[in-house]
Structure formats: structure tokens, C-alpha cells
């Protein structure tokens, strides 16, 4: 099977996705180990923020992404 070359931008995106995945796993593990309202709040907010970063902000195909589109939904030329 032939292996395709991955561009550096895609590698950086995958590494960022992996970082957010590890972040969510760690904060939820802390929430399971230490059950109180503060760890539950931090785990909930952290999970929601990581989901926002992965699905909306870092997604080049999402028009709500402030990283790739302006407030009108037009692509930003960098």
C-alpha cells in the first residue's frame, strides 16, 4: 500500500487535535478522581472550550471560524 505525503500544515492541525484530546482526557480524569464542584466546573468548561476549538475555530471549512473567515463569512487572505 502506497503511503501519501502529509503536508506540514495538516501535521500541525493533527498535532493540535491530539493536544486538545489529551487536555480533555486529563481534566476529565482529574474530575473523576477528585469529585467536587470546582473540578466538575473546570472539566465542563474545559471540555466545551476544547470542543469549540476543534469544531469551530481550528476548522478551515467552518465559516464561523475567526481564524480563517472574517465576520461576514469571507475568507481571510494571509
PDB file with one MODEL, atoms N, CA, C and O in Angstrom:
MODEL        1
ATOM      1  N   UNK A   1       0.838  -1.172   0.000  1.00  0.00           N
ATOM      2  CA  UNK A   1       0.000   0.000   0.000  1.00  0.00           C
ATOM      3  C   UNK A   1       0.890   1.244   0.000  1.00  0.00           C
ATOM      4  O   UNK A   1       1.842   1.342   0.775  1.00  0.00           O
ATOM      5  N   UNK A   2       0.571   2.170  -0.862  1.00  0.00           N
ATOM      6  CA  UNK A   2       1.367   3.374  -1.003  1.00  0.00           C
ATOM      7  C   UNK A   2       0.984   4.397   0.065  1.00  0.00           C
ATOM      8  O   UNK A   2      -0.195   4.648   0.315  1.00  0.00           O
ATOM      9  N   UNK A   3       2.000   4.977   0.682  1.00  0.00           N
ATOM     10  CA  UNK A   3       1.763   5.955   1.743  1.00  0.00           C
ATOM     11  C   UNK A   3       1.796   7.361   1.157  1.00  0.00           C
ATOM     12  O   UNK A   3       2.740   7.724   0.455  1.00  0.00           O
ATOM     13  N   UNK A   4       0.762   8.151   1.445  1.00  0.00           N
ATOM     14  CA  UNK A   4       0.695   9.518   0.927  1.00  0.00           C
ATOM     15  C   UNK A   4       1.480  10.470   1.811  1.00  0.00           C
ATOM     16  O   UNK A   4       1.535  10.309   3.030  1.00  0.00           O
ATOM     17  N   UNK A   5       2.083  11.461   1.179  1.00  0.00           N
ATOM     18  CA  UNK A   5       2.793  12.510   1.926  1.00  0.00           C
ATOM     19  C   UNK A   5       1.775  13.444   2.556  1.00  0.00           C
ATOM     20  O   UNK A   5       0.780  13.808   1.928  1.00  0.00           O
ATOM     21  N   UNK A   6       2.027  13.826   3.796  1.00  0.00           N
ATOM     22  CA  UNK A   6       1.141  14.743   4.505  1.00  0.00           C
ATOM     23  C   UNK A   6       1.839  16.096   4.577  1.00  0.00           C
ATOM     24  O   UNK A   6       3.009  16.183   4.949  1.00  0.00           O
ATOM     25  N   UNK A   7       1.105  17.153   4.215  1.00  0.00           N
ATOM     26  CA  UNK A   7       1.707  18.484   4.222  1.00  0.00           C
ATOM     27  C   UNK A   7       1.907  18.953   5.666  1.00  0.00           C
ATOM     28  O   UNK A   7       1.173  18.530   6.560  1.00  0.00           O
ATOM     29  N   UNK A   8       2.887  19.815   5.898  1.00  0.00           N
ATOM     30  CA  UNK A   8       3.183  20.260   7.276  1.00  0.00           C
ATOM     31  C   UNK A   8       2.006  20.943   7.974  1.00  0.00           C
ATOM     32  O   UNK A   8       1.860  20.840   9.192  1.00  0.00           O
ATOM     33  N   UNK A   9       1.169  21.641   7.202  1.00  0.00           N
ATOM     34  CA  UNK A   9       0.004  22.298   7.809  1.00  0.00           C
ATOM     35  C   UNK A   9      -0.971  21.275   8.384  1.00  0.00           C
ATOM     36  O   UNK A   9      -1.550  21.490   9.449  1.00  0.00           O
ATOM     37  N   UNK A  10      -1.149  20.169   7.679  1.00  0.00           N
ATOM     38  CA  UNK A  10      -2.034  19.098   8.157  1.00  0.00           C
ATOM     39  C   UNK A  10      -1.433  18.405   9.373  1.00  0.00           C
ATOM     40  O   UNK A  10      -2.158  18.033  10.296  1.00  0.00           O
ATOM     41  N   UNK A  11      -0.109  18.228   9.379  1.00  0.00           N
ATOM     42  CA  UNK A  11       0.558  17.633  10.538  1.00  0.00           C
ATOM     43  C   UNK A  11       0.369  18.522  11.766  1.00  0.00           C
ATOM     44  O   UNK A  11       0.112  18.023  12.862  1.00  0.00           O
ATOM     45  N   UNK A  12       0.494  19.835  11.587  1.00  0.00           N
ATOM     46  CA  UNK A  12       0.293  20.766  12.701  1.00  0.00           C
ATOM     47  C   UNK A  12      -1.153  20.712  13.196  1.00  0.00           C
ATOM     48  O   UNK A  12      -1.397  20.773  14.401  1.00  0.00           O
ATOM     49  N   UNK A  13      -2.117  20.597  12.268  1.00  0.00           N
ATOM     50  CA  UNK A  13      -3.529  20.504  12.665  1.00  0.00           C
ATOM     51  C   UNK A  13      -3.788  19.227  13.447  1.00  0.00           C
ATOM     52  O   UNK A  13      -4.514  19.244  14.441  1.00  0.00           O
ATOM     53  N   UNK A  14      -3.199  18.114  13.006  1.00  0.00           N
ATOM     54  CA  UNK A  14      -3.380  16.843  13.707  1.00  0.00           C
ATOM     55  C   UNK A  14      -2.735  16.875  15.091  1.00  0.00           C
ATOM     56  O   UNK A  14      -3.285  16.326  16.047  1.00  0.00           O
ATOM     57  N   UNK A  15      -1.577  17.512  15.199  1.00  0.00           N
ATOM     58  CA  UNK A  15      -0.926  17.627  16.499  1.00  0.00           C
ATOM     59  C   UNK A  15      -1.756  18.486  17.457  1.00  0.00           C
ATOM     60  O   UNK A  15      -1.848  18.186  18.647  1.00  0.00           O
ATOM     61  N   UNK A  16      -2.359  19.554  16.930  1.00  0.00           N
ATOM     62  CA  UNK A  16      -3.238  20.376  17.757  1.00  0.00           C
ATOM     63  C   UNK A  16      -4.463  19.605  18.220  1.00  0.00           C
ATOM     64  O   UNK A  16      -4.891  19.733  19.367  1.00  0.00           O
ATOM     65  N   UNK A  17      -5.020  18.812  17.330  1.00  0.00           N
ATOM     66  CA  UNK A  17      -6.171  17.984  17.674  1.00  0.00           C
ATOM     67  C   UNK A  17      -5.799  16.976  18.755  1.00  0.00           C
ATOM     68  O   UNK A  17      -6.570  16.743  19.686  1.00  0.00           O
ATOM     69  N   UNK A  18      -4.617  16.381  18.628  1.00  0.00           N
ATOM     70  CA  UNK A  18      -4.142  15.440  19.639  1.00  0.00           C
ATOM     71  C   UNK A  18      -3.945  16.140  20.982  1.00  0.00           C
ATOM     72  O   UNK A  18      -4.276  15.578  22.026  1.00  0.00           O
ATOM     73  N   UNK A  19      -3.408  17.365  20.964  1.00  0.00           N
ATOM     74  CA  UNK A  19      -3.190  18.110  22.201  1.00  0.00           C
ATOM     75  C   UNK A  19      -4.522  18.386  22.917  1.00  0.00           C
ATOM     76  O   UNK A  19      -4.618  18.224  24.133  1.00  0.00           O
ATOM     77  N   UNK A  20      -5.539  18.799  22.163  1.00  0.00           N
ATOM     78  CA  UNK A  20      -6.840  19.066  22.781  1.00  0.00           C
ATOM     79  C   UNK A  20      -7.473  17.782  23.303  1.00  0.00           C
ATOM     80  O   UNK A  20      -8.162  17.807  24.322  1.00  0.00           O
ATOM     81  N   UNK A  21      -7.252  16.657  22.621  1.00  0.00           N
ATOM     82  CA  UNK A  21      -7.773  15.378  23.086  1.00  0.00           C
ATOM     83  C   UNK A  21      -7.139  14.978  24.418  1.00  0.00           C
ATOM     84  O   UNK A  21      -7.831  14.551  25.342  1.00  0.00           O
ATOM     85  N   UNK A  22      -5.822  15.120  24.505  1.00  0.00           N
ATOM     86  CA  UNK A  22      -5.122  14.806  25.756  1.00  0.00           C
ATOM     87  C   UNK A  22      -5.585  15.743  26.867  1.00  0.00           C
ATOM     88  O   UNK A  22      -5.764  15.311  28.006  1.00  0.00           O
ATOM     89  N   UNK A  23      -5.781  17.023  26.547  1.00  0.00           N
ATOM     90  CA  UNK A  23      -6.259  18.007  27.522  1.00  0.00           C
ATOM     91  C   UNK A  23      -7.608  17.583  28.107  1.00  0.00           C
ATOM     92  O   UNK A  23      -7.796  17.620  29.323  1.00  0.00           O
ATOM     93  N   UNK A  24      -8.537  17.183  27.253  1.00  0.00           N
ATOM     94  CA  UNK A  24      -9.870  16.769  27.717  1.00  0.00           C
ATOM     95  C   UNK A  24      -9.778  15.500  28.561  1.00  0.00           C
ATOM     96  O   UNK A  24     -10.447  15.397  29.590  1.00  0.00           O
ATOM     97  N   UNK A  25      -8.975  14.551  28.149  1.00  0.00           N
ATOM     98  CA  UNK A  25      -8.829  13.316  28.919  1.00  0.00           C
ATOM     99  C   UNK A  25      -8.263  13.597  30.307  1.00  0.00           C
ATOM    100  O   UNK A  25      -8.740  13.039  31.295  1.00  0.00           O
ATOM    101  N   UNK A  26      -7.252  14.454  30.388  1.00  0.00           N
ATOM    102  CA  UNK A  26      -6.623  14.759  31.677  1.00  0.00           C
ATOM    103  C   UNK A  26      -7.588  15.489  32.601  1.00  0.00           C
ATOM    104  O   UNK A  26      -7.709  15.122  33.770  1.00  0.00           O
ATOM    105  N   UNK A  27      -8.289  16.534  32.097  1.00  0.00           N
ATOM    106  CA  UNK A  27      -9.164  17.278  33.015  1.00  0.00           C
ATOM    107  C   UNK A  27     -10.361  16.442  33.445  1.00  0.00           C
ATOM    108  O   UNK A  27     -10.864  16.608  34.556  1.00  0.00           O
ATOM    109  N   UNK A  28     -10.822  15.545  32.578  1.00  0.00           N
ATOM    110  CA  UNK A  28     -11.924  14.680  32.989  1.00  0.00           C
ATOM    111  C   UNK A  28     -11.460  13.586  33.937  1.00  0.00           C
ATOM    112  O   UNK A  28     -12.230  13.148  34.792  1.00  0.00           O
ATOM    113  N   UNK A  29     -10.226  13.140  33.806  1.00  0.00           N
ATOM    114  CA  UNK A  29      -9.667  12.185  34.763  1.00  0.00           C
ATOM    115  C   UNK A  29      -9.529  12.834  36.140  1.00  0.00           C
ATOM    116  O   UNK A  29      -9.827  12.208  37.157  1.00  0.00           O
ATOM    117  N   UNK A  30      -9.081  14.075  36.169  1.00  0.00           N
ATOM    118  CA  UNK A  30      -8.988  14.805  37.443  1.00  0.00           C
ATOM    119  C   UNK A  30     -10.377  14.965  38.054  1.00  0.00           C
ATOM    120  O   UNK A  30     -10.542  14.850  39.269  1.00  0.00           O
ATOM    121  N   UNK A  31     -11.365  15.229  37.220  1.00  0.00           N
ATOM    122  CA  UNK A  31     -12.738  15.389  37.712  1.00  0.00           C
ATOM    123  C   UNK A  31     -13.272  14.087  38.294  1.00  0.00           C
ATOM    124  O   UNK A  31     -14.020  14.110  39.271  1.00  0.00           O
ATOM    125  N   UNK A  32     -12.900  12.949  37.706  1.00  0.00           N
ATOM    126  CA  UNK A  32     -13.350  11.657  38.223  1.00  0.00           C
ATOM    127  C   UNK A  32     -12.650  11.333  39.542  1.00  0.00           C
ATOM    128  O   UNK A  32     -13.269  10.800  40.463  1.00  0.00           O
ATOM    129  N   UNK A  33     -11.359  11.658  39.632  1.00  0.00           N
ATOM    130  CA  UNK A  33     -10.597  11.335  40.834  1.00  0.00           C
ATOM    131  C   UNK A  33     -10.964  12.231  42.021  1.00  0.00           C
ATOM    132  O   UNK A  33     -11.057  11.749  43.149  1.00  0.00           O
ATOM    133  N   UNK A  34     -11.173  13.516  41.780  1.00  0.00           N
ATOM    134  CA  UNK A  34     -11.497  14.472  42.851  1.00  0.00           C
ATOM    135  C   UNK A  34     -12.875  15.044  42.587  1.00  0.00           C
ATOM    136  O   UNK A  34     -13.025  16.018  41.849  1.00  0.00           O
ATOM    137  N   UNK A  35     -13.876  14.434  43.193  1.00  0.00           N
ATOM    138  CA  UNK A  35     -15.246  14.869  42.941  1.00  0.00           C
ATOM    139  C   UNK A  35     -15.631  16.018  43.867  1.00  0.00           C
ATOM    140  O   UNK A  35     -15.941  15.816  45.041  1.00  0.00           O
ATOM    141  N   UNK A  36     -15.603  17.218  43.313  1.00  0.00           N
ATOM    142  CA  UNK A  36     -16.193  18.362  43.985  1.00  0.00           C
ATOM    143  C   UNK A  36     -16.689  19.323  42.906  1.00  0.00           C
ATOM    144  O   UNK A  36     -16.473  19.086  41.718  1.00  0.00           O
ATOM    145  N   UNK A  37     -17.340  20.384  43.308  1.00  0.00           N
ATOM    146  CA  UNK A  37     -17.977  21.259  42.322  1.00  0.00           C
ATOM    147  C   UNK A  37     -16.951  22.007  41.483  1.00  0.00           C
ATOM    148  O   UNK A  37     -17.223  22.309  40.321  1.00  0.00           O
ATOM    149  N   UNK A  38     -15.795  22.311  42.028  1.00  0.00           N
ATOM    150  CA  UNK A  38     -14.792  23.072  41.290  1.00  0.00           C
ATOM    151  C   UNK A  38     -14.176  22.226  40.167  1.00  0.00           C
ATOM    152  O   UNK A  38     -14.033  22.707  39.043  1.00  0.00           O
ATOM    153  N   UNK A  39     -13.817  20.995  40.456  1.00  0.00           N
ATOM    154  CA  UNK A  39     -13.245  20.152  39.403  1.00  0.00           C
ATOM    155  C   UNK A  39     -14.291  19.821  38.341  1.00  0.00           C
ATOM    156  O   UNK A  39     -13.963  19.701  37.161  1.00  0.00           O
ATOM    157  N   UNK A  40     -15.544  19.674  38.756  1.00  0.00           N
ATOM    158  CA  UNK A  40     -16.614  19.438  37.779  1.00  0.00           C
ATOM    159  C   UNK A  40     -16.793  20.638  36.868  1.00  0.00           C
ATOM    160  O   UNK A  40     -16.981  20.481  35.661  1.00  0.00           O
ATOM    161  N   UNK A  41     -16.735  21.826  37.431  1.00  0.00           N
ATOM    162  CA  UNK A  41     -16.877  23.058  36.647  1.00  0.00           C
ATOM    163  C   UNK A  41     -15.710  23.215  35.672  1.00  0.00           C
ATOM    164  O   UNK A  41     -15.917  23.532  34.501  1.00  0.00           O
ATOM    165  N   UNK A  42     -14.495  22.995  36.148  1.00  0.00           N
ATOM    166  CA  UNK A  42     -13.316  23.125  35.284  1.00  0.00           C
ATOM    167  C   UNK A  42     -13.367  22.094  34.166  1.00  0.00           C
ATOM    168  O   UNK A  42     -13.050  22.419  33.022  1.00  0.00           O
ATOM    169  N   UNK A  43     -13.756  20.868  34.466  1.00  0.00           N
ATOM    170  CA  UNK A  43     -13.846  19.824  33.438  1.00  0.00           C
ATOM    171  C   UNK A  43     -14.911  20.163  32.405  1.00  0.00           C
ATOM    172  O   UNK A  43     -14.699  19.964  31.209  1.00  0.00           O
ATOM    173  N   UNK A  44     -16.050  20.672  32.854  1.00  0.00           N
ATOM    174  CA  UNK A  44     -17.126  21.012  31.931  1.00  0.00           C
ATOM    175  C   UNK A  44     -16.730  22.162  31.016  1.00  0.00           C
ATOM    176  O   UNK A  44     -16.909  22.082  29.801  1.00  0.00           O
ATOM    177  N   UNK A  45     -16.192  23.230  31.594  1.00  0.00           N
ATOM    178  CA  UNK A  45     -15.801  24.396  30.796  1.00  0.00           C
ATOM    179  C   UNK A  45     -14.636  24.036  29.876  1.00  0.00           C
ATOM    180  O   UNK A  45     -14.627  24.437  28.712  1.00  0.00           O
ATOM    181  N   UNK A  46     -13.664  23.294  30.373  1.00  0.00           N
ATOM    182  CA  UNK A  46     -12.527  22.889  29.550  1.00  0.00           C
ATOM    183  C   UNK A  46     -12.925  22.001  28.386  1.00  0.00           C
ATOM    184  O   UNK A  46     -12.390  22.145  27.287  1.00  0.00           O
ATOM    185  N   UNK A  47     -13.851  21.091  28.612  1.00  0.00           N
ATOM    186  CA  UNK A  47     -14.324  20.211  27.549  1.00  0.00           C
ATOM    187  C   UNK A  47     -15.081  20.997  26.491  1.00  0.00           C
ATOM    188  O   UNK A  47     -14.897  20.765  25.296  1.00  0.00           O
ATOM    189  N   UNK A  48     -15.929  21.923  26.917  1.00  0.00           N
ATOM    190  CA  UNK A  48     -16.683  22.742  25.964  1.00  0.00           C
ATOM    191  C   UNK A  48     -15.740  23.627  25.148  1.00  0.00           C
ATOM    192  O   UNK A  48     -15.921  23.778  23.939  1.00  0.00           O
ATOM    193  N   UNK A  49     -14.734  24.212  25.805  1.00  0.00           N
ATOM    194  CA  UNK A  49     -13.785  25.060  25.087  1.00  0.00           C
ATOM    195  C   UNK A  49     -12.956  24.250  24.086  1.00  0.00           C
ATOM    196  O   UNK A  49     -12.718  24.707  22.968  1.00  0.00           O
ATOM    197  N   UNK A  50     -12.518  23.060  24.478  1.00  0.00           N
ATOM    198  CA  UNK A  50     -11.748  22.217  23.559  1.00  0.00           C
ATOM    199  C   UNK A  50     -12.601  21.803  22.363  1.00  0.00           C
ATOM    200  O   UNK A  50     -12.109  21.768  21.236  1.00  0.00           O
ATOM    201  N   UNK A  51     -13.864  21.494  22.597  1.00  0.00           N
ATOM    202  CA  UNK A  51     -14.766  21.147  21.504  1.00  0.00           C
ATOM    203  C   UNK A  51     -14.954  22.331  20.565  1.00  0.00           C
ATOM    204  O   UNK A  51     -14.979  22.156  19.347  1.00  0.00           O
ATOM    205  N   UNK A  52     -15.086  23.537  21.119  1.00  0.00           N
ATOM    206  CA  UNK A  52     -15.196  24.753  20.296  1.00  0.00           C
ATOM    207  C   UNK A  52     -13.947  24.945  19.447  1.00  0.00           C
ATOM    208  O   UNK A  52     -14.043  25.251  18.259  1.00  0.00           O
ATOM    209  N   UNK A  53     -12.764  24.764  20.058  1.00  0.00           N
ATOM    210  CA  UNK A  53     -11.515  24.965  19.323  1.00  0.00           C
ATOM    211  C   UNK A  53     -11.396  23.971  18.168  1.00  0.00           C
ATOM    212  O   UNK A  53     -10.966  24.343  17.077  1.00  0.00           O
ATOM    213  N   UNK A  54     -11.771  22.716  18.396  1.00  0.00           N
ATOM    214  CA  UNK A  54     -11.618  21.693  17.367  1.00  0.00           C
ATOM    215  C   UNK A  54     -12.667  21.843  16.269  1.00  0.00           C
ATOM    216  O   UNK A  54     -12.338  21.778  15.085  1.00  0.00           O
ATOM    217  N   UNK A  55     -13.925  22.044  16.655  1.00  0.00           N
ATOM    218  CA  UNK A  55     -15.014  22.035  15.679  1.00  0.00           C
ATOM    219  C   UNK A  55     -15.168  23.374  14.963  1.00  0.00           C
ATOM    220  O   UNK A  55     -15.424  23.400  13.760  1.00  0.00           O
ATOM    221  N   UNK A  56     -15.017  24.479  15.677  1.00  0.00           N
ATOM    222  CA  UNK A  56     -15.302  25.777  15.079  1.00  0.00           C
ATOM    223  C   UNK A  56     -14.028  26.536  14.725  1.00  0.00           C
ATOM    224  O   UNK A  56     -13.812  26.846  13.554  1.00  0.00           O
ATOM    225  N   UNK A  57     -13.192  26.839  15.691  1.00  0.00           N
ATOM    226  CA  UNK A  57     -12.090  27.775  15.485  1.00  0.00           C
ATOM    227  C   UNK A  57     -10.989  27.229  14.574  1.00  0.00           C
ATOM    228  O   UNK A  57     -10.554  27.931  13.661  1.00  0.00           O
ATOM    229  N   UNK A  58     -10.539  26.024  14.792  1.00  0.00           N
ATOM    230  CA  UNK A  58      -9.426  25.464  14.027  1.00  0.00           C
ATOM    231  C   UNK A  58      -9.863  24.728  12.762  1.00  0.00           C
ATOM    232  O   UNK A  58      -9.029  24.102  12.109  1.00  0.00           O
ATOM    233  N   UNK A  59     -11.124  24.781  12.404  1.00  0.00           N
ATOM    234  CA  UNK A  59     -11.637  24.081  11.233  1.00  0.00           C
ATOM    235  C   UNK A  59     -11.674  25.032  10.037  1.00  0.00           C
ATOM    236  O   UNK A  59     -12.461  25.979  10.039  1.00  0.00           O
ATOM    237  N   UNK A  60     -10.847  24.805   9.018  1.00  0.00           N
ATOM    238  CA  UNK A  60     -10.821  25.722   7.877  1.00  0.00           C
ATOM    239  C   UNK A  60     -12.082  25.684   7.016  1.00  0.00           C
ATOM    240  O   UNK A  60     -12.288  26.581   6.198  1.00  0.00           O
ATOM    241  N   UNK A  61     -12.927  24.669   7.180  1.00  0.00           N
ATOM    242  CA  UNK A  61     -14.153  24.576   6.379  1.00  0.00           C
ATOM    243  C   UNK A  61     -15.362  25.213   7.067  1.00  0.00           C
ATOM    244  O   UNK A  61     -16.444  25.262   6.481  1.00  0.00           O
ATOM    245  N   UNK A  62     -15.199  25.697   8.290  1.00  0.00           N
ATOM    246  CA  UNK A  62     -16.310  26.272   9.040  1.00  0.00           C
ATOM    247  C   UNK A  62     -16.304  27.785   8.884  1.00  0.00           C
ATOM    248  O   UNK A  62     -15.315  28.436   9.223  1.00  0.00           O
ATOM    249  N   UNK A  63     -17.382  28.348   8.380  1.00  0.00           N
ATOM    250  CA  UNK A  63     -17.451  29.796   8.149  1.00  0.00           C
ATOM    251  C   UNK A  63     -17.532  30.600   9.441  1.00  0.00           C
ATOM    252  O   UNK A  63     -17.349  31.817   9.413  1.00  0.00           O
ATOM    253  N   UNK A  64     -17.800  29.954  10.568  1.00  0.00           N
ATOM    254  CA  UNK A  64     -17.818  30.657  11.848  1.00  0.00           C
ATOM    255  C   UNK A  64     -16.417  30.776  12.448  1.00  0.00           C
ATOM    256  O   UNK A  64     -16.239  31.387  13.502  1.00  0.00           O
ATOM    257  N   UNK A  65     -15.423  30.189  11.771  1.00  0.00           N
ATOM    258  CA  UNK A  65     -14.056  30.222  12.268  1.00  0.00           C
ATOM    259  C   UNK A  65     -13.466  31.618  12.109  1.00  0.00           C
ATOM    260  O   UNK A  65     -13.349  32.123  10.992  1.00  0.00           O
ATOM    261  N   UNK A  66     -13.098  32.236  13.220  1.00  0.00           N
ATOM    262  CA  UNK A  66     -12.488  33.570  13.175  1.00  0.00           C
ATOM    263  C   UNK A  66     -11.051  33.496  12.696  1.00  0.00           C
ATOM    264  O   UNK A  66     -10.464  34.517  12.338  1.00  0.00           O
ATOM    265  N   UNK A  67     -10.485  32.320  12.685  1.00  0.00           N
ATOM    266  CA  UNK A  67      -9.107  32.135  12.242  1.00  0.00           C
ATOM    267  C   UNK A  67      -9.006  32.181  10.714  1.00  0.00           C
ATOM    268  O   UNK A  67      -8.007  32.662  10.180  1.00  0.00           O
ATOM    269  N   UNK A  68     -10.018  31.691  10.010  1.00  0.00           N
ATOM    270  CA  UNK A  68      -9.978  31.590   8.560  1.00  0.00           C
ATOM    271  C   UNK A  68     -10.964  32.503   7.836  1.00  0.00           C
ATOM    272  O   UNK A  68     -10.802  32.743   6.639  1.00  0.00           O
ATOM    273  N   UNK A  69     -11.983  33.019   8.529  1.00  0.00           N
ATOM    274  CA  UNK A  69     -13.001  33.851   7.893  1.00  0.00           C
ATOM    275  C   UNK A  69     -13.211  35.120   8.704  1.00  0.00           C
ATOM    276  O   UNK A  69     -13.022  35.125   9.921  1.00  0.00           O
ATOM    277  N   UNK A  70     -13.610  36.214   8.017  1.00  0.00           N
ATOM    278  CA  UNK A  70     -13.931  37.444   8.738  1.00  0.00           C
ATOM    279  C   UNK A  70     -15.378  37.367   9.230  1.00  0.00           C
ATOM    280  O   UNK A  70     -16.037  36.340   9.067  1.00  0.00           O
ATOM    281  N   UNK A  71     -15.867  38.447   9.828  1.00  0.00           N
ATOM    282  CA  UNK A  71     -17.192  38.423  10.439  1.00  0.00           C
ATOM    283  C   UNK A  71     -18.309  38.312   9.411  1.00  0.00           C
ATOM    284  O   UNK A  71     -19.432  37.963   9.774  1.00  0.00           O
ATOM    285  N   UNK A  72     -18.036  38.599   8.127  1.00  0.00           N
ATOM    286  CA  UNK A  72     -19.041  38.456   7.074  1.00  0.00           C
ATOM    287  C   UNK A  72     -19.082  37.052   6.484  1.00  0.00           C
ATOM    288  O   UNK A  72     -20.006  36.710   5.746  1.00  0.00           O
ATOM    289  N   UNK A  73     -18.080  36.242   6.809  1.00  0.00           N
ATOM    290  CA  UNK A  73     -18.007  34.899   6.245  1.00  0.00           C
ATOM    291  C   UNK A  73     -17.121  34.812   5.018  1.00  0.00           C
ATOM    292  O   UNK A  73     -17.135  33.806   4.308  1.00  0.00           O
ATOM    293  N   UNK A  74     -16.336  35.880   4.758  1.00  0.00           N
ATOM    294  CA  UNK A  74     -15.402  35.877   3.627  1.00  0.00           C
ATOM    295  C   UNK A  74     -14.051  35.356   4.098  1.00  0.00           C
ATOM    296  O   UNK A  74     -13.627  35.606   5.226  1.00  0.00           O
ATOM    297  N   UNK A  75     -13.376  34.617   3.195  1.00  0.00           N
ATOM    298  CA  UNK A  75     -12.062  34.074   3.551  1.00  0.00           C
ATOM    299  C   UNK A  75     -11.066  35.188   3.824  1.00  0.00           C
ATOM    300  O   UNK A  75     -11.049  36.211   3.139  1.00  0.00           O
ATOM    301  N   UNK A  76     -10.236  34.968   4.838  1.00  0.00           N
ATOM    302  CA  UNK A  76      -9.174  35.911   5.176  1.00  0.00           C
ATOM    303  C   UNK A  76      -7.940  35.523   4.374  1.00  0.00           C
ATOM    304  O   UNK A  76      -7.512  34.369   4.393  1.00  0.00           O
ATOM    305  N   UNK A  77      -7.382  36.484   3.680  1.00  0.00           N
ATOM    306  CA  UNK A  77      -6.141  36.241   2.922  1.00  0.00           C
ATOM    307  C   UNK A  77      -4.961  36.579   3.802  1.00  0.00           C
ATOM    308  O   UNK A  77      -4.801  37.723   4.227  1.00  0.00           O
ATOM    309  N   UNK A  78      -4.124  35.572   4.080  1.00  0.00           N
ATOM    310  CA  UNK A  78      -2.967  35.794   4.939  1.00  0.00           C
ATOM    311  C   UNK A  78      -1.715  35.880   4.128  1.00  0.00           C
ATOM    312  O   UNK A  78      -0.632  36.065   4.682  1.00  0.00           O
TER     313      UNK A  78
ENDMDL
END
